Amino acid sequence: MAKFGPLKKKKFIKFLSKVGCFFVRNGGNHDVYWRDGINRPVTVPRHDMVSARVIRSNLSTLGISLDEYLKIMDEL
């Protein structure tokens, strides 16, 4: 089973695609993704690594639990 922690940006973007998110635009120092049924955009900083805090915040935005996230990450 995958563990929760910082993740390479490319792998997190694969996760976002898997859960139905699509790229909308670049903004400042972030990339912005969207999915139908969410109230606010998912933002991903343009760094090599995405911090656990950012991942947890985006999971909350997407309405995905930590357990669901870990299961999906195992499939990637």
N, CA, C and O atoms as a DFTB+ gen file, in Angstrom:
304 C
 N C O
     1  1       0.842      -1.182       0.000
     2  2       0.000       0.000       0.000
     3  2       0.888       1.246       0.000
     4  3       1.906       1.297       0.691
     5  1       0.490       2.238      -0.778
     6  2       1.232       3.494      -0.852
     7  2       1.197       4.195       0.500
     8  3       0.276       4.005       1.294
     9  1       2.222       5.010       0.744
    10  2       2.228       5.774       1.984
    11  2       1.919       7.231       1.666
    12  3       2.098       7.685       0.536
    13  1       1.457       7.950       2.672
    14  2       1.103       9.350       2.482
    15  2       2.304      10.218       2.802
    16  3       2.940      10.049       3.842
    17  1       2.613      11.137       1.919
    18  2       3.724      12.058       2.125
    19  2       3.931      12.882       0.871
    20  3       3.122      12.822      -0.055
    21  1       5.012      13.655       0.832
    22  2       5.304      14.452      -0.360
    23  2       5.398      13.554      -1.591
    24  3       5.753      12.378      -1.502
    25  1       5.072      14.138      -2.734
    26  2       4.972      13.352      -3.958
    27  2       5.512      14.167      -5.121
    28  3       5.403      15.393      -5.123
    29  1       6.093      13.499      -6.108
    30  2       6.533      14.213      -7.304
    31  2       5.310      14.784      -8.013
    32  3       4.245      14.167      -8.044
    33  1       5.484      15.967      -8.577
    34  2       4.367      16.667      -9.219
    35  2       3.745      15.835     -10.341
    36  3       2.521      15.781     -10.457
    37  1       4.562      15.189     -11.161
    38  2       4.036      14.397     -12.279
    39  2       3.116      13.283     -11.790
    40  3       2.085      13.010     -12.405
    41  1       3.489      12.645     -10.690
    42  2       2.664      11.555     -10.157
    43  2       1.349      12.107      -9.608
    44  3       0.303      11.478      -9.767
    45  1       1.390      13.279      -8.962
    46  2       0.159      13.873      -8.444
    47  2      -0.761      14.283      -9.590
    48  3      -1.981      14.164      -9.476
    49  1      -0.196      14.760     -10.682
    50  2      -1.008      15.123     -11.848
    51  2      -1.647      13.873     -12.455
    52  3      -2.783      13.937     -12.924
    53  1      -0.941      12.739     -12.456
    54  2      -1.546      11.480     -12.913
    55  2      -2.734      11.117     -12.032
    56  3      -3.768      10.665     -12.524
    57  1      -2.580      11.317     -10.727
    58  2      -3.680      11.063      -9.795
    59  2      -4.874      11.951     -10.137
    60  3      -6.008      11.473     -10.192
    61  1      -4.624      13.245     -10.367
    62  2      -5.719      14.166     -10.688
    63  2      -6.441      13.724     -11.962
    64  3      -7.670      13.758     -12.018
    65  1      -5.698      13.313     -12.973
    66  2      -6.315      12.831     -14.214
    67  2      -7.165      11.600     -13.953
    68  3      -8.260      11.467     -14.501
    69  1      -6.665      10.702     -13.119
    70  2      -7.380       9.456     -12.802
    71  2      -8.725       9.736     -12.137
    72  3      -9.685       8.996     -12.350
    73  1      -8.803      10.806     -11.325
    74  2     -10.056      11.112     -10.627
    75  2     -10.925      12.100     -11.412
    76  3     -11.912      12.607     -10.879
    77  1     -10.569      12.377     -12.668
    78  2     -11.434      13.167     -13.534
    79  2     -11.133      14.646     -13.617
    80  3     -11.951      15.406     -14.136
    81  1      -9.992      15.077     -13.126
    82  2      -9.631      16.495     -13.207
    83  2      -8.963      16.783     -14.545
    84  3      -8.324      15.914     -15.138
    85  1      -9.122      18.006     -15.002
    86  2      -8.471      18.419     -16.235
    87  2      -7.816      19.776     -16.035
    88  3      -8.267      20.588     -15.227
    89  1      -6.745      20.009     -16.786
    90  2      -5.981      21.247     -16.700
    91  2      -6.815      22.399     -17.235
    92  3      -7.437      22.291     -18.292
    93  1      -6.825      23.515     -16.488
    94  2      -7.569      24.695     -16.921
    95  2      -6.619      25.798     -17.365
    96  3      -6.754      26.335     -18.465
    97  1      -5.656      26.138     -16.505
    98  2      -4.769      27.256     -16.830
    99  2      -3.569      27.285     -15.892
   100  3      -3.516      26.596     -14.873
   101  1      -2.610      28.115     -16.288
   102  2      -1.496      28.440     -15.407
   103  2      -1.855      29.745     -14.711
   104  3      -2.420      30.647     -15.328
   105  1      -1.536      29.844     -13.456
   106  2      -1.775      31.082     -12.733
   107  2      -0.615      31.343     -11.802
   108  3      -0.288      30.489     -10.978
   109  1       0.014      32.493     -11.907
   110  2       1.126      32.815     -11.012
   111  2       2.150      31.699     -10.975
   112  3       2.791      31.400     -11.983
   113  1       2.304      31.088      -9.820
   114  2       3.246      29.979      -9.653
   115  2       2.536      28.646      -9.498
   116  3       3.112      27.691      -8.976
   117  1       1.287      28.574      -9.947
   118  2       0.492      27.358      -9.770
   119  2      -0.159      26.940     -11.082
   120  3      -0.381      27.767     -11.967
   121  1      -0.459      25.663     -11.199
   122  2      -1.294      25.150     -12.278
   123  2      -2.670      24.899     -11.675
   124  3      -2.787      24.473     -10.526
   125  1      -3.701      25.165     -12.455
   126  2      -5.069      25.067     -11.957
   127  2      -5.800      23.951     -12.698
   128  3      -5.784      23.887     -13.928
   129  1      -6.438      23.078     -11.929
   130  2      -7.199      21.940     -12.461
   131  2      -8.643      22.040     -11.982
   132  3      -8.930      22.671     -10.964
   133  1      -9.545      21.411     -12.725
   134  2     -10.966      21.462     -12.399
   135  2     -11.589      20.094     -12.624
   136  3     -11.084      19.282     -13.399
   137  1     -12.688      19.858     -11.937
   138  2     -13.493      18.651     -12.130
   139  2     -14.936      19.038     -11.869
   140  3     -15.210      19.826     -10.964
   141  1     -15.850      18.505     -12.639
   142  2     -17.264      18.786     -12.401
   143  2     -17.642      18.322     -11.003
   144  3     -17.195      17.271     -10.542
   145  1     -18.469      19.115     -10.336
   146  2     -18.960      18.737      -9.024
   147  2     -18.153      19.271      -7.855
   148  3     -18.467      18.960      -6.707
   149  1     -17.117      20.069      -8.114
   150  2     -16.370      20.662      -7.005
   151  2     -16.648      22.154      -6.946
   152  3     -17.045      22.759      -7.942
   153  1     -16.438      22.744      -5.774
   154  2     -16.786      24.146      -5.564
   155  2     -15.651      25.115      -5.848
   156  3     -15.889      26.305      -6.057
   157  1     -14.432      24.626      -5.858
   158  2     -13.291      25.505      -6.113
   159  2     -12.245      24.722      -6.893
   160  3     -12.256      23.491      -6.880
   161  1     -11.347      25.416      -7.567
   162  2     -10.344      24.714      -8.366
   163  2      -9.302      24.017      -7.498
   164  3      -9.099      24.364      -6.335
   165  1      -8.657      23.037      -8.089
   166  2      -7.533      22.347      -7.459
   167  2      -6.272      23.037      -7.966
   168  3      -6.053      23.126      -9.174
   169  1      -5.446      23.524      -7.048
   170  2      -4.225      24.215      -7.445
   171  2      -3.012      23.376      -7.074
   172  3      -2.946      22.784      -5.996
   173  1      -2.057      23.340      -7.995
   174  2      -0.834      22.570      -7.789
   175  2       0.348      23.509      -8.019
   176  3       0.503      24.045      -9.116
   177  1       1.180      23.714      -7.001
   178  2       2.339      24.592      -7.182
   179  2       3.311      24.011      -8.197
   180  3       3.430      22.793      -8.331
   181  1       4.000      24.886      -8.904
   182  2       4.973      24.443      -9.905
   183  2       6.343      24.210      -9.263
   184  3       7.296      24.950      -9.508
   185  1       6.414      23.179      -8.449
   186  2       7.667      22.728      -7.844
   187  2       7.862      21.277      -8.258
   188  3       6.942      20.650      -8.785
   189  1       9.032      20.750      -8.028
   190  2       9.275      19.339      -8.348
   191  2       8.454      18.416      -7.464
   192  3       7.979      17.374      -7.914
   193  1       8.288      18.805      -6.199
   194  2       7.562      17.988      -5.227
   195  2       6.319      18.736      -4.741
   196  3       6.336      19.958      -4.593
   197  1       5.244      17.986      -4.496
   198  2       4.015      18.540      -3.921
   199  2       3.995      18.101      -2.460
   200  3       4.110      16.913      -2.161
   201  1       3.851      19.062      -1.558
   202  2       3.904      18.751      -0.126
   203  2       2.661      17.986       0.323
   204  3       1.613      18.032      -0.321
   205  1       2.805      17.292       1.431
   206  2       1.682      16.543       1.999
   207  2       0.537      17.485       2.355
   208  3      -0.629      17.119       2.208
   209  1       0.850      18.684       2.818
   210  2      -0.178      19.661       3.175
   211  2      -1.015      20.056       1.956
   212  3      -2.240      20.149       2.045
   213  1      -0.362      20.284       0.832
   214  2      -1.068      20.648      -0.404
   215  2      -1.920      19.478      -0.883
   216  3      -3.052      19.675      -1.324
   217  1      -1.386      18.270      -0.800
   218  2      -2.147      17.087      -1.212
   219  2      -3.394      16.944      -0.352
   220  3      -4.487      16.722      -0.872
   221  1      -3.236      17.070       0.959
   222  2      -4.378      16.927       1.873
   223  2      -5.441      17.994       1.594
   224  3      -6.636      17.696       1.618
   225  1      -5.020      19.226       1.331
   226  2      -5.961      20.304       1.016
   227  2      -6.722      20.000      -0.273
   228  3      -7.934      20.206      -0.351
   229  1      -6.003      19.510      -1.282
   230  2      -6.657      19.190      -2.554
   231  2      -7.578      17.985      -2.432
   232  3      -8.604      17.928      -3.110
   233  1      -7.236      17.023      -1.586
   234  2      -8.137      15.890      -1.348
   235  2      -9.436      16.378      -0.731
   236  3     -10.514      15.892      -1.075
   237  1      -9.337      17.336       0.180
   238  2     -10.530      17.915       0.799
   239  2     -11.393      18.602      -0.256
   240  3     -12.614      18.443      -0.265
   241  1     -10.763      19.359      -1.137
   242  2     -11.484      20.034      -2.219
   243  2     -12.203      19.024      -3.107
   244  3     -13.336      19.257      -3.528
   245  1     -11.545      17.904      -3.389
   246  2     -12.111      16.877      -4.265
   247  2     -13.116      15.977      -3.562
   248  3     -13.851      15.242      -4.222
   249  1     -13.159      16.023      -2.235
   250  2     -14.059      15.151      -1.483
   251  2     -13.583      13.706      -1.467
   252  3     -14.395      12.782      -1.449
   253  1     -12.270      13.509      -1.474
   254  2     -11.676      12.174      -1.486
   255  2     -11.003      11.929      -0.140
   256  3     -10.236      12.763       0.340
   257  1     -11.295      10.783       0.464
   258  2     -10.684      10.453       1.755
   259  2      -9.237      10.003       1.548
   260  3      -8.823       9.670       0.437
   261  1      -8.492      10.002       2.630
   262  2      -7.099       9.568       2.572
   263  2      -6.995       8.101       2.159
   264  3      -6.096       7.730       1.404
   265  1      -7.906       7.272       2.650
   266  2      -7.897       5.851       2.270
   267  2      -8.154       5.670       0.775
   268  3      -7.492       4.865       0.120
   269  1      -9.126       6.430       0.236
   270  2      -9.410       6.354      -1.202
   271  2      -8.189       6.798      -2.005
   272  3      -7.834       6.179      -3.009
   273  1      -7.555       7.874      -1.550
   274  2      -6.354       8.388      -2.213
   275  2      -5.269       7.315      -2.275
   276  3      -4.668       7.090      -3.325
   277  1      -5.024       6.661      -1.149
   278  2      -3.977       5.638      -1.101
   279  2      -4.300       4.454      -2.012
   280  3      -3.399       3.892      -2.635
   281  1      -5.575       4.071      -2.097
   282  2      -5.976       2.981      -3.003
   283  2      -5.723       3.366      -4.461
   284  3      -5.211       2.565      -5.244
   285  1      -6.086       4.600      -4.816
   286  2      -5.885       5.069      -6.192
   287  2      -4.394       5.133      -6.509
   288  3      -3.977       4.766      -7.607
   289  1      -3.593       5.596      -5.555
   290  2      -2.149       5.695      -5.779
   291  2      -1.526       4.314      -5.973
   292  3      -0.549       4.177      -6.708
   293  1      -2.076       3.296      -5.325
   294  2      -1.581       1.931      -5.522
   295  2      -1.811       1.465      -6.957
   296  3      -1.038       0.664      -7.483
   297  1      -2.876       1.969      -7.592
   298  2      -3.213       1.570      -8.959
   299  2      -2.337       2.256     -10.001
   300  3      -2.210       1.761     -11.121
   301  1      -1.735       3.383      -9.649
   302  2      -0.919       4.126     -10.626
   303  2       0.443       3.505     -10.814
   304  3       1.248       4.007     -11.598
